[in-house]
Amino acid sequence: MSSVEPPLPYGDPSARRWATLELPDAWPDRLSLGRPGALARILNGVLLERTRPVELPESMPGLDALPRYLLQEFHQLPNGNYSKQFTRGYALWFDRVMLGLLRRARRQMAERLIGAQTVLDFGSGAGQMAGALLEVGIPEVWALEPSPYLLQIAARNHPKLLCAQGVIEKTHFADGQFDAATASFVFHEIPPRYADQALGELRRILKPNAALVLVEPSTRQWTMGLGSLLLRHRLKGLYFGLLARRLFEPFAGTWHARPVRDWLAEHGFDVREDDDTLPIRRIFAVRRP
């Protein structure tokens, strides 16, 4: 009999049980690097930039609710965001790869929301943005994340965090439940039609005049050539330009080409600030009444 508990319903504060939930091993968790072929299987995707479909354990919570676009290996991460070993490593190294600049941006945007009572951080990953919201004193912070492995890291790192498994395109939160919503490096990894659905859902669950805070990769590292990045931004520009070209992000090109101000306006959000400074773009929008 499986010891894996089902995910708890939205709105239940005991959702913090994610911290102690026993999750099943995915294939990377069962590999022994001393065995022939194990290391090759990992490096096959990492070094050769081959994208493979993920393999999910049958007893994994939320298995049947994942949209198809999430069932592939983003960032050349073995089995994507669905393993214990590699999600821990990704959570540890992500901010280091970003040279600490994303951590600073999250803190700055969290400070903009001081005074809010309940905030949703969607696509929360390992909970770094949600943690920044808790650190500035917001009393009720929710993390919404499709990967139970990442959600567990978030719950363990931030015991006061309320956690729910799912995607922002279709939630079970109440109308007007949140004073604000945040997302860090999420929309450039969502296909366009799902991104449209996400904004519709955000408009539903946010209160009138609620803030929507987005932190995304700068368009510069995607649209500028490496030579131009080096000339204008020196080694930092070259580093982030190479990073953007190396990582597998199939929907990034569509995101960077999107007129974000007009797109948000079509869905009922007014952009108050849009600061695109390599390597991070900060967008502050407000839901219309």
N, C-alpha and C positions, 0 to 999 in steps of 0.2 A: 504493500500500500504506500502511495507516494506521500512524502512528508511536506510537499509543497502546498502552501496555503493559496487559495484564490485571492486575486487582488481585492482590496476592500473598496466599498462604494465611495464615490465622490461625496464630499461633505462630512465624512466620518473622521473626526480627529484621531481616531486610533489607526489611521492610515500610516502613522509613524511605525507601525509594525514592519514596514519594509526593511527596517534596519536589521531585523532578526530573521526574516524570511529565508528559508533554505532554498536556494536556487539550484537548478540542475546544471551539471557540467555541460558545456558546449565542446565541440571537437578540439579547439585549441587547449582547453583545460585538461584534456585526456592525453595530450601528446607528451612523450618523453624525448627530449632532444638528443638523448643517447641512442635512440633507435634509428636505423637506416630509413631515410625518406622523410623523417619528421621535420627536420630543419628545411629540407628542400620544399616541403609543402608550404611552409610559412614564407620562405623567401620567394617562392614562385610568384606570388601576388605583389609582394613588397618591392622587389627589385625589377621584375619584368613588367610591372604596371599592368598586369592582367587582372581584370575585374571579374570576380566570381559571385554567383549567388550565395547568400548565406545559408547555413544549415542550422536549423533551430531545433532544440530538444523538444520532444513531444509534450513534455510536462511543463514547458516554460509558460509562466503567466502571460496572458494577453496574446498568445500565439495566433489566434484566429482573427484578431482585430487589426493586425498590422497591414497598412496599405502596401501595394506592390513596390512602390519606389524605394521603400526602406529595406527591401530584401536583397540588397547588394552591398558590396564592400566599398564603402566610402573611404577615401584617404589611404587606400591600400592597407587598411587595417584588417588582419586576418579574421574572417567571419564578422567584419564590421563591428558594430557596437554590442555584439551578442556573445560575450564570454567573460569569465571572471578575470583571467590573467591580463588580457589585452586592454580591457576597459580600465583596469586599475593603472596600467602603464600610461594609457592615453590621458587619463585624468591627471596624472602626476606631471607629465611632460608637456602638455598642451600650452600652458602659460609660459613655460621655459622656451619653447619654440617661438612663441610670440614676443620673447624678450621682455616679458613683464608689462608690455604696453596695453594688452587687453585687460589685465587685472586693474590697471589704473583707470581705464575707460569705464569698466563696470562700476568701480567705486564712484566715479564722477556722475554717472547716470543714476545710480542709486540715490545719491545725495539730492538729486532733483526731485525725488519722490518722498522726501521726508515730510511727514504729516499725513500720508496715506495710511489707512487702517488695514486694508486687505489688498494684496497685490499678487497677481499670477505671473510666474515666470514659466513660459512654455518652451518646449524643446530644451529643457533645463540641463540635460546632460548630467554631469557629476555635481551640479548644484552650485557652481561658482558664482553665477549672477544672483541666484536666490540667497546665497550666503552673504553677498554684499548688501542685499536688501535687509536681511536680519541685522547685520552689523550697524546699519544706520538707524535702527530702532523701530522698523516697521513691525507691528505686533503680529500680523497674520500674513504669512507668505506661503503660497502654494507653489510646488514644483510639478509641472506636467511633463512627462517624458515617456516615450514609447518603449525604451529598452529597460527591462527590469534590472539588468546588471548595473547600468548607470544610475538608475533610481535608487538602488540600494547604497551605492557610494554616497550619493547626496544625502540620504537619510542618516547614514552613519556619521558623516562629517558635520551635519547640522541637525541635532536632535529636536530642535523646535520647529523644523520645517514640516509642513503638511504635504504629503506626497500623493500623487495620483498617476496611474499609468494610462497613457493615451496620447492622441495627437490633437493639435489645435484645430484641425479642420472639422472635427466633430467631437464635442465634449458633452458632458452631462451636467455642467454647471448651470446655475439658475440665471435667468435674465437679470442683468444689472448687478451681478454679484460682486464685481471688483471695482476698486477705486482706480486701478492702473494695471497695466500689463507690460512685461518686458520680455525681450528675446535677445540672446547673444549668439551671433553666427548661426542663425536658423534659416531665414528666408532664402538665402542663396542656395540652400540645399533642398528646397521644395519645388516640385514641378509647378508651372504657372497656374494650371486650373485648380490645383490644390491650394496654392497661395491665395487665389481669389476666394475659395471657400473659407480659408483661415480668417481673412479679413471680415467676411460676413459673420462668422462665429464670434470674432472679437467684438464686433459692433453689438452683438446680442448680449454678451456676458459682461460688457463694460458699462458702467454708469455714464449718463450724459456728462460731457466735459472731462471724462477720465483721460488720463495720459496713456499714450502708447510709446514706449521707448525701445528703439531698435539699435543694436550694435552689430554692424556688418563689416566684412572686409572692404577696404577702399577699392573703388573702381579703378584707381590709377594703376595698381599693380597688375590688373587684368588687361587694361586697354593700352597702356603705354608699352613701347618696346623696351627691351632690356638696356639698350644703349641710352635711351632717353631717361630711364629710371636711374641709371648710374650717373649721368650728367647732372640731373636735377636733384636727386636725393642721395647721391653717393652710394656707399656700400649698403646702407640700409635699404635703399631702393632696389638695388640688385638682389639682395637677399630675399626680400619679400616678393619680388617679381619671379624669381626662380621657384620660390615656395608655391606660389599660385599656379605655376605651370606644372609643377611636379605632382601635386595632389589631385586625385580623381574626385571631381565635383561636377557631375554631369549637367547640373542645372545652373551653374554659376554664370555662364555666358548670357543666358536669358535674363537672369536677375540684373546683371550689370548693364544690360541694354535697356532695361525698363525705365520709363520716366516715372520715378517713384512718387514724386509730388502729385502728379496727375492721377496715378493709380490709387493712391491713398484717398485722394479727394473723391474719386468715383465710388468709393466704399464708405464714405461718410467720415473721413478723418482729415483734419487740416494740419499740414506740416508747419510747425512753428520754427524749427531749426533743422538744418541739414548740413552738417559739418563733415566734409570728406577730406581727411588729412591722413596721408599714408602712414601706417597700414590699416587704419580703422575709420569707418564712417559711422557717425552718430546721428540718429534721426529722432527728433522729438515731435510727436504729433498728438493731437487732441481729438477725441470723439465728439462729433457735433451732437447737440441736443436732439 
